[in-house]
Amino acid sequence: MATTAPDRRPASLAAIEADTEAIGFTMSCEEGVGRLLRALAASKPGGRLLELGTGTGAGTAWLLAGMDRESVLETVDNDPACLGVARRHHTVDPRVTVYEADGGEWLAGRADDTGPGYDLVFADAWPGKFTHLDEALSLVDRGGFYVVADLARHAGGTDSEGHRLEVEGLIGDLESRSGWERIPLLGWSCGVLVMVRR
């Protein structure tokens, strides 16, 4: 069967993966999550997207693959080695802005911002997921997506009791919030949850 455009991996992904392996980073966006991100990004023409936890830019590549030319993406991380890889592969794309900053501080700095929100917030780091959750959710516009991944794996790549308790706390918090539709995919890929603001 011929491969159609939606099934193709982003052109930059193989080089990103090679550079990621070279620096020993093990928490890149999984392909299943990437495909989901691409589809969600494609559903928001002219959209504003935010990625918390750039890593080496694998998730960034999937988001950019789904975005149209009028969409913009802001991505935040505090690891200079990882950002070096991401910048090498993405800064030529005028749709993306890469911030080297602590995600929690970056979110806290947006607390009083009255500018436009985002059509998609992908929380792929501790801030915006296990800390600064209120700040991250406040940035999602009506009809926008809040996406978290790695709920089934720990930052060290292994499962732990502490991580399980953190995830249970996060899910309980998210389930208690009104004004959101939840799509739990916890048993899929690395453990994903999608919420849509009503």
ChimeraX commands (.cxc) that place a marker at each C-alpha (Angstrom):
marker #1 position 0.00,0.00,0.00 radius 0.5
marker #1 position 1.33,3.46,-0.89 radius 0.5
marker #1 position 2.22,5.80,1.95 radius 0.5
marker #1 position 0.03,8.89,1.99 radius 0.5
marker #1 position 1.14,12.29,3.23 radius 0.5
marker #1 position -0.50,12.04,6.70 radius 0.5
marker #1 position 1.50,8.86,7.46 radius 0.5
marker #1 position 4.88,10.37,6.65 radius 0.5
marker #1 position 7.25,11.32,9.42 radius 0.5
marker #1 position 8.44,14.94,9.48 radius 0.5
marker #1 position 11.44,15.39,7.19 radius 0.5
marker #1 position 13.67,16.61,10.03 radius 0.5
marker #1 position 12.83,13.78,12.43 radius 0.5
marker #1 position 15.54,11.27,11.45 radius 0.5
marker #1 position 18.29,13.87,11.90 radius 0.5
marker #1 position 16.77,15.02,15.21 radius 0.5
marker #1 position 16.67,11.42,16.44 radius 0.5
marker #1 position 20.33,10.88,15.49 radius 0.5
marker #1 position 21.39,14.07,17.30 radius 0.5
marker #1 position 19.22,13.13,20.27 radius 0.5
marker #1 position 20.88,9.74,20.59 radius 0.5
marker #1 position 24.30,11.41,20.35 radius 0.5
marker #1 position 23.63,13.54,23.45 radius 0.5
marker #1 position 21.99,10.66,25.37 radius 0.5
marker #1 position 18.54,12.23,25.74 radius 0.5
marker #1 position 15.88,9.54,26.23 radius 0.5
marker #1 position 12.58,11.37,26.73 radius 0.5
marker #1 position 11.76,12.51,23.20 radius 0.5
marker #1 position 8.18,12.65,21.99 radius 0.5
marker #1 position 7.06,9.17,20.95 radius 0.5
marker #1 position 5.85,8.68,17.39 radius 0.5
marker #1 position 2.27,7.87,18.39 radius 0.5
marker #1 position 2.05,11.08,20.40 radius 0.5
marker #1 position 3.67,12.95,17.52 radius 0.5
marker #1 position 1.03,11.75,15.09 radius 0.5
marker #1 position -1.69,12.86,17.51 radius 0.5
marker #1 position -0.05,16.28,17.87 radius 0.5
marker #1 position 0.17,16.68,14.11 radius 0.5
marker #1 position -3.56,15.94,13.73 radius 0.5
marker #1 position -4.52,18.32,16.55 radius 0.5
marker #1 position -2.32,21.07,15.10 radius 0.5
marker #1 position -3.89,20.55,11.68 radius 0.5
marker #1 position -7.34,21.11,13.22 radius 0.5
marker #1 position -6.36,24.68,14.18 radius 0.5
marker #1 position -5.63,26.64,10.97 radius 0.5
marker #1 position -3.96,29.94,11.79 radius 0.5
marker #1 position -3.55,28.64,15.32 radius 0.5
marker #1 position -1.32,29.63,18.21 radius 0.5
marker #1 position 0.42,26.66,19.82 radius 0.5
marker #1 position 2.59,26.28,22.91 radius 0.5
marker #1 position 4.96,23.43,23.76 radius 0.5
marker #1 position 6.26,23.22,27.32 radius 0.5
marker #1 position 9.32,21.02,27.17 radius 0.5
marker #1 position 11.00,21.34,23.78 radius 0.5
marker #1 position 13.53,18.62,24.51 radius 0.5
marker #1 position 15.48,18.10,21.30 radius 0.5
marker #1 position 12.57,19.15,19.11 radius 0.5
marker #1 position 10.92,15.86,18.10 radius 0.5
marker #1 position 7.49,17.00,19.33 radius 0.5
marker #1 position 8.18,20.37,17.76 radius 0.5
marker #1 position 8.72,18.66,14.40 radius 0.5
marker #1 position 5.38,16.85,14.63 radius 0.5
marker #1 position 3.53,20.04,15.61 radius 0.5
marker #1 position 5.11,21.98,12.74 radius 0.5
marker #1 position 4.18,19.17,10.33 radius 0.5
marker #1 position 0.51,19.68,11.18 radius 0.5
marker #1 position 0.51,23.47,11.23 radius 0.5
marker #1 position -0.41,25.62,8.26 radius 0.5
marker #1 position 1.67,28.60,7.15 radius 0.5
marker #1 position -0.30,31.07,9.25 radius 0.5
marker #1 position 0.07,29.14,12.50 radius 0.5
marker #1 position 2.73,29.94,15.11 radius 0.5
marker #1 position 4.42,27.81,17.76 radius 0.5
marker #1 position 6.22,28.89,20.91 radius 0.5
marker #1 position 8.32,26.24,22.62 radius 0.5
marker #1 position 10.07,26.45,26.00 radius 0.5
marker #1 position 12.85,24.44,27.64 radius 0.5
marker #1 position 15.72,25.08,30.06 radius 0.5
marker #1 position 18.20,22.46,28.86 radius 0.5
marker #1 position 20.81,24.12,26.60 radius 0.5
marker #1 position 22.12,20.82,25.21 radius 0.5
marker #1 position 18.66,19.70,24.12 radius 0.5
marker #1 position 17.80,23.16,22.81 radius 0.5
marker #1 position 20.98,23.13,20.76 radius 0.5
marker #1 position 19.59,20.18,18.81 radius 0.5
marker #1 position 16.12,21.74,18.52 radius 0.5
marker #1 position 17.50,25.07,17.32 radius 0.5
marker #1 position 19.75,23.39,14.78 radius 0.5
marker #1 position 16.72,21.81,13.14 radius 0.5
marker #1 position 13.93,24.35,13.69 radius 0.5
marker #1 position 15.05,27.96,13.83 radius 0.5
marker #1 position 14.98,28.25,10.04 radius 0.5
marker #1 position 11.18,27.86,10.27 radius 0.5
marker #1 position 9.67,31.33,10.83 radius 0.5
marker #1 position 6.59,29.82,12.49 radius 0.5
marker #1 position 8.49,28.71,15.59 radius 0.5
marker #1 position 10.00,30.71,18.46 radius 0.5
marker #1 position 12.28,28.84,20.88 radius 0.5
marker #1 position 12.66,30.14,24.45 radius 0.5
marker #1 position 15.45,29.01,26.75 radius 0.5
marker #1 position 13.80,29.45,30.13 radius 0.5
marker #1 position 12.57,27.59,33.17 radius 0.5
marker #1 position 9.05,26.51,32.22 radius 0.5
marker #1 position 7.61,27.38,35.63 radius 0.5
marker #1 position 9.10,30.87,35.59 radius 0.5
marker #1 position 7.97,31.36,32.01 radius 0.5
marker #1 position 4.40,30.36,32.90 radius 0.5
marker #1 position 4.41,32.50,36.04 radius 0.5
marker #1 position 5.51,35.45,33.92 radius 0.5
marker #1 position 2.45,34.96,31.74 radius 0.5
marker #1 position 0.04,35.05,34.70 radius 0.5
marker #1 position -0.95,38.69,34.21 radius 0.5
marker #1 position -0.73,38.61,30.41 radius 0.5
marker #1 position -4.03,39.65,28.86 radius 0.5
marker #1 position -2.95,38.81,25.32 radius 0.5
marker #1 position -4.40,36.00,23.23 radius 0.5
marker #1 position -4.23,32.46,24.52 radius 0.5
marker #1 position -3.34,29.28,22.68 radius 0.5
marker #1 position -5.30,26.82,20.57 radius 0.5
marker #1 position -3.10,23.99,21.83 radius 0.5
marker #1 position -0.85,23.64,24.86 radius 0.5
marker #1 position 1.35,20.55,24.88 radius 0.5
marker #1 position 2.74,20.08,28.40 radius 0.5
marker #1 position 5.70,17.76,27.93 radius 0.5
marker #1 position 7.70,18.91,30.96 radius 0.5
marker #1 position 7.21,19.11,34.71 radius 0.5
marker #1 position 5.96,22.74,34.60 radius 0.5
marker #1 position 2.51,22.89,33.08 radius 0.5
marker #1 position 1.85,19.31,34.14 radius 0.5
marker #1 position 2.89,18.59,37.73 radius 0.5
marker #1 position 3.56,22.21,38.68 radius 0.5
marker #1 position 2.07,25.48,37.36 radius 0.5
marker #1 position -0.98,23.61,36.11 radius 0.5
marker #1 position -3.38,26.50,36.71 radius 0.5
marker #1 position -1.14,28.82,34.71 radius 0.5
marker #1 position -0.90,26.37,31.80 radius 0.5
marker #1 position -4.64,25.70,31.68 radius 0.5
marker #1 position -5.43,29.42,31.84 radius 0.5
marker #1 position -3.59,29.88,28.53 radius 0.5
marker #1 position -5.88,27.51,26.61 radius 0.5
marker #1 position -8.56,29.33,24.58 radius 0.5
marker #1 position -12.10,28.05,24.24 radius 0.5
marker #1 position -12.11,25.08,21.87 radius 0.5
marker #1 position -8.39,24.65,22.47 radius 0.5
marker #1 position -6.53,21.51,23.48 radius 0.5
marker #1 position -4.44,20.78,26.56 radius 0.5
marker #1 position -2.28,17.71,25.95 radius 0.5
marker #1 position -0.05,15.89,28.44 radius 0.5
marker #1 position 2.13,12.88,27.71 radius 0.5
marker #1 position 4.49,10.56,29.59 radius 0.5
marker #1 position 1.87,9.70,32.18 radius 0.5
marker #1 position 2.87,6.04,31.93 radius 0.5
marker #1 position 6.61,6.63,32.15 radius 0.5
marker #1 position 8.90,8.44,34.52 radius 0.5
marker #1 position 11.51,11.03,33.48 radius 0.5
marker #1 position 14.22,8.45,33.98 radius 0.5
marker #1 position 12.46,6.18,31.50 radius 0.5
marker #1 position 11.22,3.81,34.20 radius 0.5
marker #1 position 8.06,3.52,36.23 radius 0.5
marker #1 position 8.14,4.43,39.91 radius 0.5
marker #1 position 5.70,4.64,42.80 radius 0.5
marker #1 position 6.39,8.37,43.14 radius 0.5
marker #1 position 5.59,9.00,39.50 radius 0.5
marker #1 position 2.40,6.94,39.74 radius 0.5
marker #1 position 1.22,9.04,42.68 radius 0.5
marker #1 position 2.04,12.27,40.84 radius 0.5
marker #1 position 0.05,11.09,37.83 radius 0.5
marker #1 position -2.90,10.06,40.00 radius 0.5
marker #1 position -2.85,13.50,41.63 radius 0.5
marker #1 position -2.75,15.23,38.24 radius 0.5
marker #1 position -5.60,13.15,36.83 radius 0.5
marker #1 position -7.70,13.75,39.94 radius 0.5
marker #1 position -7.09,17.48,39.65 radius 0.5
marker #1 position -7.96,17.55,35.95 radius 0.5
marker #1 position -11.10,15.46,36.46 radius 0.5
marker #1 position -12.32,17.88,39.14 radius 0.5
marker #1 position -12.27,20.89,36.80 radius 0.5
marker #1 position -15.43,22.09,35.14 radius 0.5
marker #1 position -15.53,23.59,31.68 radius 0.5
marker #1 position -13.42,20.87,30.08 radius 0.5
marker #1 position -14.00,17.72,28.06 radius 0.5
marker #1 position -11.47,14.98,28.84 radius 0.5
marker #1 position -10.14,12.30,26.49 radius 0.5
marker #1 position -8.01,9.91,28.57 radius 0.5
marker #1 position -5.64,7.76,26.52 radius 0.5
marker #1 position -3.66,6.55,29.50 radius 0.5
marker #1 position -3.17,3.02,28.17 radius 0.5
marker #1 position -1.93,4.25,24.79 radius 0.5
marker #1 position 1.64,5.09,23.77 radius 0.5
marker #1 position 3.51,6.58,26.77 radius 0.5
marker #1 position 0.27,7.61,28.52 radius 0.5
marker #1 position -1.57,10.60,27.09 radius 0.5
marker #1 position -4.46,12.76,28.23 radius 0.5
marker #1 position -6.19,15.36,26.06 radius 0.5
marker #1 position -8.58,18.00,27.34 radius 0.5
marker #1 position -10.66,20.46,25.34 radius 0.5
marker #1 position -11.81,23.75,26.86 radius 0.5
marker #1 position -15.54,24.35,26.45 radius 0.5
marker link #1:1,2 radius 0.2
marker link #1:2,3 radius 0.2
marker link #1:3,4 radius 0.2
marker link #1:4,5 radius 0.2
marker link #1:5,6 radius 0.2
marker link #1:6,7 radius 0.2
marker link #1:7,8 radius 0.2
marker link #1:8,9 radius 0.2
marker link #1:9,10 radius 0.2
marker link #1:10,11 radius 0.2
marker link #1:11,12 radius 0.2
marker link #1:12,13 radius 0.2
marker link #1:13,14 radius 0.2
marker link #1:14,15 radius 0.2
marker link #1:15,16 radius 0.2
marker link #1:16,17 radius 0.2
marker link #1:17,18 radius 0.2
marker link #1:18,19 radius 0.2
marker link #1:19,20 radius 0.2
marker link #1:20,21 radius 0.2
marker link #1:21,22 radius 0.2
marker link #1:22,23 radius 0.2
marker link #1:23,24 radius 0.2
marker link #1:24,25 radius 0.2
marker link #1:25,26 radius 0.2
marker link #1:26,27 radius 0.2
marker link #1:27,28 radius 0.2
marker link #1:28,29 radius 0.2
marker link #1:29,30 radius 0.2
marker link #1:30,31 radius 0.2
marker link #1:31,32 radius 0.2
marker link #1:32,33 radius 0.2
marker link #1:33,34 radius 0.2
marker link #1:34,35 radius 0.2
marker link #1:35,36 radius 0.2
marker link #1:36,37 radius 0.2
marker link #1:37,38 radius 0.2
marker link #1:38,39 radius 0.2
marker link #1:39,40 radius 0.2
marker link #1:40,41 radius 0.2
marker link #1:41,42 radius 0.2
marker link #1:42,43 radius 0.2
marker link #1:43,44 radius 0.2
marker link #1:44,45 radius 0.2
marker link #1:45,46 radius 0.2
marker link #1:46,47 radius 0.2
marker link #1:47,48 radius 0.2
marker link #1:48,49 radius 0.2
marker link #1:49,50 radius 0.2
marker link #1:50,51 radius 0.2
marker link #1:51,52 radius 0.2
marker link #1:52,53 radius 0.2
marker link #1:53,54 radius 0.2
marker link #1:54,55 radius 0.2
marker link #1:55,56 radius 0.2
marker link #1:56,57 radius 0.2
marker link #1:57,58 radius 0.2
marker link #1:58,59 radius 0.2
marker link #1:59,60 radius 0.2
marker link #1:60,61 radius 0.2
marker link #1:61,62 radius 0.2
marker link #1:62,63 radius 0.2
marker link #1:63,64 radius 0.2
marker link #1:64,65 radius 0.2
marker link #1:65,66 radius 0.2
marker link #1:66,67 radius 0.2
marker link #1:67,68 radius 0.2
marker link #1:68,69 radius 0.2
marker link #1:69,70 radius 0.2
marker link #1:70,71 radius 0.2
marker link #1:71,72 radius 0.2
marker link #1:72,73 radius 0.2
marker link #1:73,74 radius 0.2
marker link #1:74,75 radius 0.2
marker link #1:75,76 radius 0.2
marker link #1:76,77 radius 0.2
marker link #1:77,78 radius 0.2
marker link #1:78,79 radius 0.2
marker link #1:79,80 radius 0.2
marker link #1:80,81 radius 0.2
marker link #1:81,82 radius 0.2
marker link #1:82,83 radius 0.2
marker link #1:83,84 radius 0.2
marker link #1:84,85 radius 0.2
marker link #1:85,86 radius 0.2
marker link #1:86,87 radius 0.2
marker link #1:87,88 radius 0.2
marker link #1:88,89 radius 0.2
marker link #1:89,90 radius 0.2
marker link #1:90,91 radius 0.2
marker link #1:91,92 radius 0.2
marker link #1:92,93 radius 0.2
marker link #1:93,94 radius 0.2
marker link #1:94,95 radius 0.2
marker link #1:95,96 radius 0.2
marker link #1:96,97 radius 0.2
marker link #1:97,98 radius 0.2
marker link #1:98,99 radius 0.2
marker link #1:99,100 radius 0.2
marker link #1:100,101 radius 0.2
marker link #1:101,102 radius 0.2
marker link #1:102,103 radius 0.2
marker link #1:103,104 radius 0.2
marker link #1:104,105 radius 0.2
marker link #1:105,106 radius 0.2
marker link #1:106,107 radius 0.2
marker link #1:107,108 radius 0.2
marker link #1:108,109 radius 0.2
marker link #1:109,110 radius 0.2
marker link #1:110,111 radius 0.2
marker link #1:111,112 radius 0.2
marker link #1:112,113 radius 0.2
marker link #1:113,114 radius 0.2
marker link #1:114,115 radius 0.2
marker link #1:115,116 radius 0.2
marker link #1:116,117 radius 0.2
marker link #1:117,118 radius 0.2
marker link #1:118,119 radius 0.2
marker link #1:119,120 radius 0.2
marker link #1:120,121 radius 0.2
marker link #1:121,122 radius 0.2
marker link #1:122,123 radius 0.2
marker link #1:123,124 radius 0.2
marker link #1:124,125 radius 0.2
marker link #1:125,126 radius 0.2
marker link #1:126,127 radius 0.2
marker link #1:127,128 radius 0.2
marker link #1:128,129 radius 0.2
marker link #1:129,130 radius 0.2
marker link #1:130,131 radius 0.2
marker link #1:131,132 radius 0.2
marker link #1:132,133 radius 0.2
marker link #1:133,134 radius 0.2
marker link #1:134,135 radius 0.2
marker link #1:135,136 radius 0.2
marker link #1:136,137 radius 0.2
marker link #1:137,138 radius 0.2
marker link #1:138,139 radius 0.2
marker link #1:139,140 radius 0.2
marker link #1:140,141 radius 0.2
marker link #1:141,142 radius 0.2
marker link #1:142,143 radius 0.2
marker link #1:143,144 radius 0.2
marker link #1:144,145 radius 0.2
marker link #1:145,146 radius 0.2
marker link #1:146,147 radius 0.2
marker link #1:147,148 radius 0.2
marker link #1:148,149 radius 0.2
marker link #1:149,150 radius 0.2
marker link #1:150,151 radius 0.2
marker link #1:151,152 radius 0.2
marker link #1:152,153 radius 0.2
marker link #1:153,154 radius 0.2
marker link #1:154,155 radius 0.2
marker link #1:155,156 radius 0.2
marker link #1:156,157 radius 0.2
marker link #1:157,158 radius 0.2
marker link #1:158,159 radius 0.2
marker link #1:159,160 radius 0.2
marker link #1:160,161 radius 0.2
marker link #1:161,162 radius 0.2
marker link #1:162,163 radius 0.2
marker link #1:163,164 radius 0.2
marker link #1:164,165 radius 0.2
marker link #1:165,166 radius 0.2
marker link #1:166,167 radius 0.2
marker link #1:167,168 radius 0.2
marker link #1:168,169 radius 0.2
marker link #1:169,170 radius 0.2
marker link #1:170,171 radius 0.2
marker link #1:171,172 radius 0.2
marker link #1:172,173 radius 0.2
marker link #1:173,174 radius 0.2
marker link #1:174,175 radius 0.2
marker link #1:175,176 radius 0.2
marker link #1:176,177 radius 0.2
marker link #1:177,178 radius 0.2
marker link #1:178,179 radius 0.2
marker link #1:179,180 radius 0.2
marker link #1:180,181 radius 0.2
marker link #1:181,182 radius 0.2
marker link #1:182,183 radius 0.2
marker link #1:183,184 radius 0.2
marker link #1:184,185 radius 0.2
marker link #1:185,186 radius 0.2
marker link #1:186,187 radius 0.2
marker link #1:187,188 radius 0.2
marker link #1:188,189 radius 0.2
marker link #1:189,190 radius 0.2
marker link #1:190,191 radius 0.2
marker link #1:191,192 radius 0.2
marker link #1:192,193 radius 0.2
marker link #1:193,194 radius 0.2
marker link #1:194,195 radius 0.2
marker link #1:195,196 radius 0.2
marker link #1:196,197 radius 0.2
marker link #1:197,198 radius 0.2
view
